[in-house]
């Protein structure tokens, strides 16, 4: 039997790339620079979730402070699942995805800004960085990569939450 005719029962998983994704035009104004953060949270969060190292080709394809409309397109491009935690049908579906890694996306309506944060384990959301402490925040989206294996009970990130 030749190699081409052999089959396996193992699933073939293709990791999506940024190749082919086109960012919307975006102008960074001085008012953006006055906001908390460094305007690279989308790159940092998605790269951490996808396993793209700083300086890699995929990491380098991101732009600073992408347009808000690019988030949904990027989520779709990378074949990720998103949930609105306030919308009951989404909240119920999210209950089955809590042990996967993902991203939390917060809206800061008072300053018209959002922040994306990598979450190694969606069940145990890490808190926002201190620079956002005084700004009212709404958790409006959870993005999950269901291709990645769920974290186990031995997840060291989660276990660290319970150390005293």
Secondary structure, 3 states (H helix, E strand, C coil): CCHHHCCCCCCCCCCCCCCCCCCCCCCCCHHHHCCCCCCCHHHHHHHHHHCCCCCCHHHHCCCCCCCCCHHHHHHHHCCCEEECCCCHHHHHHHCCCCCCCEEEEEEEHHHCEEEEEEECCCCCCCCCCHHHCCCCCEEEEEEECCCCCCCCCCCHHHHHHCCC
